[in-house]
């Protein structure tokens, strides 16, 4: 039954419009229209992850230094000229070998003050001592063990003077005086010398390494002058003088 005009206060036209609207609303409620499904084109695609031609770096722990830190097994020594390597640190000790330039030697120990190194030839076991100031050390020498030498037993015994001093000489006039060449040779009778000293007319000419047995002296002098030579062996204990020889150019 439709409401009458007196019930609602509405005109016939207004009541009819209200009924139509209520009817359409009821139909819509009974038959709801589904919402349109989203199409493929509207599908959201996640953004692509960035790529790289290089793998992401892996954080590594701090590396232990090797090359610059040095170890006793990698501590090497060289020399710039022929250098005596002795049984202990000092001239009182016998020479074991002569270290030569261009060769690496293995460092195995040191003195507490780092003034001497104990070295061996690579692959050999005989150790000897060399002054630090006469050599080049590579590696961390503070990792080397500190050692104390024994007394110089093998160097014991009295120092023996060289014997058999002989010479060959030549004299060439240079317009003013003579260019003199004297070739000296002698016999080494000691095993504990620090070196040899050559004297001409009582004045020291040169100091030579241990085990040397010859020397060539070049100087300008007078043809009529007599020149004398002596050679001595020396070490920390003293000096043993050999005999004297003399010659002149006339």
Buried (B, 14 or more C-beta within 10 A) or exposed (E): EEEEEEEEEBEEEEBEEBEEEEEEEEEEEEEEEEEEEEEEEEEEEEEEEEEEEEEEEEEEEEEEEEEEEBEBEBBBBBBEEEBBBBBBBBBBBBBBBBBEEEEEBBBBBBBEEEEBBBBBBEEEEEBBBBBBEBBEBEBBBEBBEEBEBEEBEBBEEEBBBBEEBEBEBEBEEEEEBBBBBBBBBBBBBBBBBBBBBBBBEEEEBEEBBBBBBEBEBEEEBBEEBEBEBBBBBBBEBEBBBBEEBEBBBE
